[in-house]
Amino acid sequence: MLPIRDALDVISGKWKVLILTSIMHGNRRFTEIQTSIPKINPKVLSKELKDMEEHQLIKRIVHDDHPVLIEYIATDYSRSLKKVMMELHSWGVNHRKQLLGK
């Protein structure tokens, strides 16, 4: 049970997997990530990004341009979750069909 609990502690909540999916699909800047995820507010996104960085799922890159450019990229470590994320997607599609009877 402990490994499952550890995994859920890292990816739990309604936003983390969506944020990671967005970043993996090429949305690297804060506003791009926010725009790609309906109904997420900036405060929540900021908190989740910091948490994901602490868990080494993403890396924050600061470019010393003017204005300062900040990008987020998925780490190799987070890419190990790709199969889990694909399974969640498949399960979600099938669950929606089950509930809607289609």
N, C-alpha and C positions, 0 to 999 in steps of 0.2 A: 504493500500500500504506500510506503514512503516515497518510492520513485514517482508514482502517479501524483501524489500530493505535491512533490517538488515541481513537477512539470506544470500542474495546474496553478501553482503559486506564481509561476513565471508568465503564463499566457492567459491567466484568468481575466475576467471582465469582458465587457462588450466591445472594447475598442482595440485592444492590443493586436489581435490577429488581423483586424481590418487595417490598422496602421502598417503593420509589417507587410501585408499584401500590397498596399498602396506603394510603399517604398520599393518593394521588389518589382513592381510594374513601372518603375522609372520616375515616380514622384519624389524628388529629392529635397525640395524646399518646403518650408513650413506651410506657406499658402497653397502650394500644389497639393500637399497631403490633406490639408483642411478642406479644400475644394472637392477632393475626390471622395470624401467620406461625409455623406449627408448627416446633418444634425449634430456633428461634433463641434463643441465650442473651443475657442483658443486656449482657455485656461486648462481644460481637460486634456487637450492635445499636448500642451506643454508638459504637464505632469506625467503623462504616459510616455512621452519621448524620453524624459529624464529617467524614468523607471526602466525603460527598455535599454537605455544606454548603460545603466548600472548592472543589468543582467547580461550585458555584452551581446545583445541581439542586434543593436545598431551602433553605428559610429557617427559621431557629430564632427563635421569638418568645418573649420572656420577659415575662410579665405580673407586675407588682409587687404581687400580692395576697398575702394570708397564708392558707395557704402559697403560695409562689411557684408559678405555673403556667407550664409550658413547653409550647409547641406547635410542631409542624413543619408547614410547608405547602410544596406543590410550587411551584416558580417557573415563570414563563412559559417560560423557557429549557428547563426539563425537560419541559414539555408538548410541545415539538417532538419528543420521543421517542415520543409516543403511537402514531404509525403503526408505528414499529419494534416497539413492545411488542405491538401487536395482531397484527402479522405473526408475531412469536415465539409468541404464543398459538396462532394458527392452525396454524403449523408443528408445535408441540408436540402439538396434538390429532391432526393427521394422522400424526405420527410414532408416537404411541401406538397408533393404529389399524393402522399398518403392522407394528409389532412384534407386536401381539396378533392380527393377522390378522382384524380386524373392520372 
